[in-house]
Amino acid sequence: MVQQCALAGVCRATVYAQRRPPMVDANDLVHSRLIDEEYTRRPFYGTRRMVIFLEKVGHTVNRKRVQRLMRLMGLSGMAPGPNTSRPRPEHPVYPYLLRGVPVVRPNQVWSTDITYIRLAHGFAYLVAVIDWYSRKVLSWRISNSMESVFCVDCLEEALRSHGKPEIFNSDQGAQFTSEAFTGVLKREGVVISMDGRGRVFDNIFVERLWRSVKYEDVYLKGYATMGELMVGLAEYFAFYNGERPHQSLGNAVPAVVYRNGIGGGALILDKFGRAGGESPVPLRSTGDSPPAEAESTTASKAESKAAPGQRRPAASEVKCTT
């Protein structure tokens, strides 16, 4: 443990001070793990589809139980419905400001989210703040509850270490709409943006981070305790920022792109989740030339208005990199 903490840059006292994860029913733990894996693959799944999935893999679970587990895990499908991202009535909700806005420099846009992390005998929650331009993880925290305090701590650390963004985006969860959280952003003069209800793709870069964290680390290592999780995630995020190449960054690493301000970018091209069950519109990196991307997008839209008899390009044909 001494060597692991030294390598990860984590104080041993911090690791030992972590409380044991909450104990849960054995069946709930099994079902939660299955739900977590399937949701990571298919974030558009709501409770009805998750019930069908569980039945296919040999677990008959009623919908109310799935609803309870997904609420506990902080998960919701893209369709509106009961979920933990619903703000409290007394908390103001801010509009989504990033659709069609090219992100062309570090610290232009930051965003955050919370995800469920399974442990051997329970679970934990992970929150992170990332820079959209470079995909760099600026700060992170773990907790065994969904209270806002660990989210505020994570935000404060990012501000201390990296300055402040022009725009900060989150979902409409009570943690992020709370006065404790939004008050910090207002104090720093940061513009607040929030995802639309049921629009997972509004915060797609954090969703992609969660997929990487789980498939490349959590699922492989099977952490047993909060202390192990803290040390392991410290090692993983150091790798993610400093060594892991990103295709959307031209195979550069986030730390270098963030430091140099070259080779990153992001642009949400269009609305997601239109009526009629249409496929979501993919997102693209703006790379080094945001204006060219915008021109390419405009041309693509023009081509999509094909004459009768001509095939319109499918959403799956638009390149979407991670």
C-alpha positions as CSV (number, residue, x, y, z in Angstrom):
1,M,0.0,0.0,0.0
2,V,2.9,2.4,0.8
3,Q,4.4,2.0,-2.7
4,Q,1.0,2.2,-4.4
5,C,0.1,5.4,-2.7
6,A,3.5,6.9,-3.5
7,L,3.2,6.0,-7.2
8,A,-0.3,7.4,-7.3
9,G,0.5,10.5,-5.4
10,V,-2.2,9.7,-2.8
11,C,-1.7,10.2,1.0
12,R,-2.1,7.0,2.9
13,A,-4.1,8.7,5.6
14,T,-6.7,9.7,2.9
15,V,-7.0,6.1,1.8
16,Y,-7.3,4.7,5.3
17,A,-9.9,7.4,6.2
18,Q,-12.3,6.2,3.5
19,R,-15.3,4.6,5.0
20,R,-16.4,1.1,4.0
21,P,-18.7,1.1,1.0
22,P,-22.4,0.7,1.7
23,M,-23.4,-3.0,2.0
24,V,-26.2,-4.1,-0.3
25,D,-28.3,-7.2,-0.8
26,A,-26.4,-9.9,-2.7
27,N,-29.0,-10.0,-5.5
28,D,-29.1,-6.3,-5.8
29,L,-25.3,-6.3,-6.2
30,V,-25.5,-8.8,-9.0
31,H,-28.3,-7.0,-10.8
32,S,-26.5,-3.6,-10.3
33,R,-23.4,-4.9,-11.9
34,L,-25.3,-6.2,-14.9
35,I,-27.2,-3.0,-15.2
36,D,-24.0,-0.9,-15.0
37,E,-22.3,-2.9,-17.7
38,E,-25.3,-2.8,-20.1
39,Y,-25.9,0.9,-19.4
40,T,-22.2,1.6,-20.2
41,R,-22.8,-0.1,-23.5
42,R,-26.3,1.4,-24.2
43,P,-26.9,4.6,-22.2
44,F,-30.3,5.0,-24.0
45,Y,-31.7,2.0,-22.1
46,G,-34.5,2.9,-19.6
47,T,-36.0,0.6,-17.1
48,R,-38.3,-1.3,-19.5
49,R,-35.4,-2.3,-21.8
50,M,-33.2,-3.1,-18.8
51,V,-35.9,-5.5,-17.5
52,I,-35.9,-7.2,-20.9
53,F,-32.1,-7.4,-20.9
54,L,-31.9,-8.9,-17.4
55,E,-34.5,-11.5,-18.4
56,K,-32.4,-12.4,-21.5
57,V,-29.3,-13.1,-19.3
58,G,-31.3,-15.2,-16.8
59,H,-32.5,-12.8,-14.2
60,T,-36.2,-12.2,-13.8
61,V,-36.5,-8.8,-12.1
62,N,-39.6,-6.6,-11.9
63,R,-39.5,-3.1,-13.2
64,K,-40.0,-1.4,-9.8
65,R,-36.8,-3.1,-8.5
66,V,-34.9,-2.0,-11.6
67,Q,-36.2,1.5,-11.1
68,R,-35.0,1.5,-7.5
69,L,-31.5,0.2,-8.5
70,M,-31.1,2.7,-11.4
71,R,-32.1,5.5,-9.1
72,L,-29.6,4.3,-6.5
73,M,-26.9,4.1,-9.2
74,G,-27.7,7.6,-10.6
75,L,-28.7,6.2,-14.0
76,S,-31.5,7.1,-16.4
77,G,-32.4,6.4,-19.9
78,M,-32.7,9.1,-22.5
79,A,-36.5,9.2,-22.4
80,P,-37.9,11.4,-19.6
81,G,-38.8,9.6,-16.5
82,P,-38.0,9.1,-12.8
83,N,-34.2,9.6,-12.3
84,T,-31.7,11.0,-9.9
85,S,-30.7,13.8,-12.3
86,R,-34.0,15.6,-11.6
87,P,-33.3,18.9,-9.9
88,R,-35.0,19.8,-6.6
89,P,-37.9,22.2,-7.1
90,E,-36.1,25.1,-5.3
91,H,-33.0,24.8,-7.5
92,P,-32.9,26.9,-10.7
93,V,-32.1,25.1,-14.0
94,Y,-30.0,26.8,-16.6
95,P,-30.3,26.4,-20.4
96,Y,-28.0,24.3,-22.6
97,L,-25.6,26.7,-24.3
98,L,-23.2,24.5,-26.3
99,R,-25.1,23.2,-29.3
100,G,-23.4,24.5,-32.4
101,V,-20.6,26.2,-30.4
102,P,-17.1,25.3,-31.6
103,V,-14.7,24.6,-28.7
104,V,-11.4,25.9,-29.9
105,R,-9.2,26.4,-26.9
106,P,-8.4,24.9,-23.5
107,N,-10.6,26.2,-20.6
108,Q,-13.3,27.3,-22.9
109,V,-15.7,24.6,-21.7
110,W,-15.5,22.3,-18.7
111,S,-18.1,19.7,-17.8
112,T,-18.9,17.3,-15.0
113,D,-20.9,14.2,-14.2
114,I,-21.3,11.4,-11.6
115,T,-21.1,7.7,-12.3
116,Y,-21.7,4.5,-10.3
117,I,-18.6,2.4,-9.6
118,R,-19.1,-1.2,-8.4
119,L,-17.0,-2.7,-5.6
120,A,-16.7,-6.3,-4.4
121,H,-19.2,-5.8,-1.6
122,G,-20.9,-2.5,-2.4
123,F,-20.5,0.5,-4.6
124,A,-19.2,4.1,-4.8
125,Y,-19.8,7.2,-6.8
126,L,-17.2,9.0,-9.0
127,V,-17.4,12.6,-10.1
128,A,-14.9,14.2,-12.5
129,V,-14.4,17.6,-14.2
130,I,-13.0,17.5,-17.7
131,D,-11.8,20.1,-20.3
132,W,-13.8,19.6,-23.5
133,Y,-11.0,20.9,-25.8
134,S,-8.4,18.5,-24.6
135,R,-10.5,15.8,-22.9
136,K,-8.1,16.2,-19.9
137,V,-9.5,15.1,-16.5
138,L,-8.9,18.2,-14.4
139,S,-10.0,16.8,-11.0
140,W,-12.0,13.9,-9.6
141,R,-13.5,12.6,-6.3
142,I,-15.1,9.4,-5.0
143,S,-17.8,9.1,-2.3
144,N,-20.2,6.5,-1.0
145,S,-23.1,8.9,-1.2
146,M,-24.7,11.2,-3.8
147,E,-24.4,14.3,-1.6
148,S,-23.3,17.5,-3.3
149,V,-20.2,18.1,-1.0
150,F,-17.9,15.8,-3.0
151,C,-19.0,17.5,-6.2
152,V,-18.2,20.9,-4.8
153,D,-14.8,19.7,-3.6
154,C,-14.0,18.3,-7.1
155,L,-15.0,21.7,-8.7
156,E,-13.0,23.7,-6.2
157,E,-9.9,21.5,-6.9
158,A,-10.2,22.0,-10.6
159,L,-10.5,25.8,-10.2
160,R,-7.5,25.9,-7.8
161,S,-5.3,23.8,-10.1
162,H,-6.3,25.0,-13.6
163,G,-7.9,28.5,-13.4
164,K,-11.5,28.8,-14.6
165,P,-13.5,28.0,-17.7
166,E,-15.7,30.3,-19.7
167,I,-18.6,27.9,-19.6
168,F,-19.3,25.0,-17.2
169,N,-21.7,22.3,-18.3
170,S,-23.5,19.7,-16.2
171,D,-26.7,17.7,-16.1
172,Q,-29.7,18.8,-14.1
173,G,-28.9,16.6,-11.0
174,A,-29.6,18.1,-7.6
175,Q,-25.9,18.0,-6.8
176,F,-25.2,20.4,-9.7
177,T,-28.2,22.6,-9.4
178,S,-27.6,23.2,-5.7
179,E,-26.7,26.6,-4.4
180,A,-23.5,25.2,-3.0
181,F,-22.3,24.1,-6.5
182,T,-23.7,26.9,-8.7
183,G,-22.6,29.5,-6.1
184,V,-19.0,28.5,-6.7
185,L,-19.4,29.1,-10.4
186,K,-21.2,32.4,-9.9
187,R,-18.4,33.5,-7.5
188,E,-15.9,32.9,-10.3
189,G,-17.9,34.5,-13.0
190,V,-18.4,31.3,-15.0
191,V,-21.3,30.9,-17.3
192,I,-23.5,27.9,-16.4
193,S,-24.9,25.5,-18.9
194,M,-27.0,22.4,-18.2
195,D,-28.0,19.4,-20.4
196,G,-31.5,19.1,-21.6
197,R,-33.6,16.5,-19.9
198,G,-32.9,13.0,-21.3
199,R,-30.1,14.2,-23.6
200,V,-27.1,12.1,-22.7
201,F,-25.3,13.3,-25.8
202,D,-25.3,16.9,-24.5
203,N,-22.5,15.9,-22.2
204,I,-21.0,13.2,-24.4
205,F,-17.3,13.7,-23.5
206,V,-17.9,12.8,-19.9
207,E,-20.0,9.8,-20.9
208,R,-17.1,8.6,-23.1
209,L,-14.7,9.1,-20.2
210,W,-16.9,6.8,-18.0
211,R,-16.9,4.1,-20.7
212,S,-13.1,4.2,-20.8
213,V,-12.7,4.2,-17.0
214,K,-15.0,1.2,-16.6
215,Y,-13.8,-0.9,-19.5
216,E,-10.1,-0.1,-19.2
217,D,-9.8,-0.1,-15.4
218,V,-12.8,-0.8,-13.1
219,Y,-14.1,-4.0,-14.8
220,L,-10.6,-5.4,-15.2
221,K,-9.4,-4.8,-11.6
222,G,-12.5,-5.5,-9.6
223,Y,-11.8,-3.1,-6.7
224,A,-12.9,-4.3,-3.2
225,T,-12.6,-1.2,-1.1
226,M,-12.8,2.6,-1.4
227,G,-9.1,2.8,-0.6
228,E,-8.2,0.4,-3.4
229,L,-10.5,2.3,-5.7
230,M,-8.9,5.7,-4.9
231,V,-5.3,4.4,-5.5
232,G,-6.4,2.6,-8.7
233,L,-8.2,5.6,-10.1
234,A,-5.3,7.9,-9.3
235,E,-3.0,5.6,-11.4
236,Y,-5.6,5.3,-14.2
237,F,-6.2,9.1,-14.6
238,A,-2.5,9.7,-14.6
239,F,-2.3,7.2,-17.5
240,Y,-5.4,8.7,-19.2
241,N,-4.1,12.2,-19.1
242,G,-0.4,11.6,-19.8
243,E,0.0,8.4,-21.8
244,R,-3.3,7.2,-23.4
245,P,-3.5,8.4,-27.1
246,H,-6.9,9.7,-28.2
247,Q,-8.0,9.2,-31.8
248,S,-10.1,12.4,-31.7
249,L,-6.9,14.3,-30.7
250,G,-4.8,12.9,-33.6
251,N,-3.5,10.3,-31.2
252,A,-2.0,13.0,-28.9
253,V,-2.6,12.7,-25.1
254,P,-4.9,15.1,-23.2
255,A,-2.2,16.6,-21.0
256,V,-0.1,17.7,-24.0
257,V,-3.1,19.1,-25.9
258,Y,-4.3,21.0,-22.8
259,R,-0.8,22.5,-22.2
260,N,-0.1,23.5,-25.8
261,G,-3.6,24.4,-26.9
262,I,-3.1,22.6,-30.2
263,G,-4.9,19.6,-31.7
264,G,-8.1,19.5,-29.7
265,G,-11.6,20.8,-30.1
266,A,-15.2,19.8,-30.0
267,L,-18.5,20.7,-31.6
268,I,-22.0,19.4,-31.0
269,L,-23.5,19.5,-34.4
270,D,-27.2,19.2,-33.9
271,K,-30.0,18.2,-31.5
272,F,-30.2,14.7,-30.2
273,G,-33.2,12.5,-29.8
274,R,-35.8,13.9,-32.1
275,A,-39.4,12.8,-32.3
276,G,-40.0,9.6,-34.2
277,G,-37.1,7.6,-32.8
278,E,-34.5,9.0,-35.1
279,S,-30.9,8.1,-34.4
280,P,-28.8,10.6,-32.5
281,V,-26.6,12.9,-34.5
282,P,-23.0,12.1,-33.8
283,L,-20.4,14.6,-32.4
284,R,-17.1,15.5,-34.0
285,S,-13.8,16.9,-32.9
286,T,-13.1,20.3,-34.4
287,G,-9.4,19.5,-34.4
288,D,-7.2,22.4,-35.4
289,S,-9.6,24.0,-37.9
290,P,-13.1,24.7,-36.4
291,P,-14.2,26.9,-39.3
292,A,-13.4,24.1,-41.8
293,E,-15.4,21.7,-39.7
294,A,-18.3,24.0,-39.7
295,E,-18.1,24.3,-43.5
296,S,-17.9,20.5,-43.8
297,T,-21.0,20.2,-41.7
298,T,-22.9,22.7,-43.8
299,A,-21.9,20.8,-47.0
300,S,-22.9,17.5,-45.4
301,K,-26.3,19.0,-44.6
302,A,-26.7,20.3,-48.1
303,E,-25.9,16.8,-49.5
304,S,-28.3,15.2,-47.2
305,K,-31.2,17.0,-48.9
306,A,-31.0,14.6,-51.8
307,A,-33.3,14.6,-54.8
308,P,-36.0,11.9,-54.9
309,G,-34.5,8.5,-55.6
310,Q,-31.2,9.4,-54.0
311,R,-30.2,7.8,-50.8
312,R,-29.7,10.1,-47.8
313,P,-26.6,9.4,-45.7
314,A,-27.3,7.5,-42.6
315,A,-26.2,8.8,-39.2
316,S,-23.9,5.8,-38.8
317,E,-22.0,7.0,-41.8
318,V,-20.8,10.1,-40.1
319,K,-17.5,9.5,-38.4
320,C,-17.7,9.5,-34.6
321,T,-14.4,9.0,-32.8
322,T,-13.7,8.5,-29.1
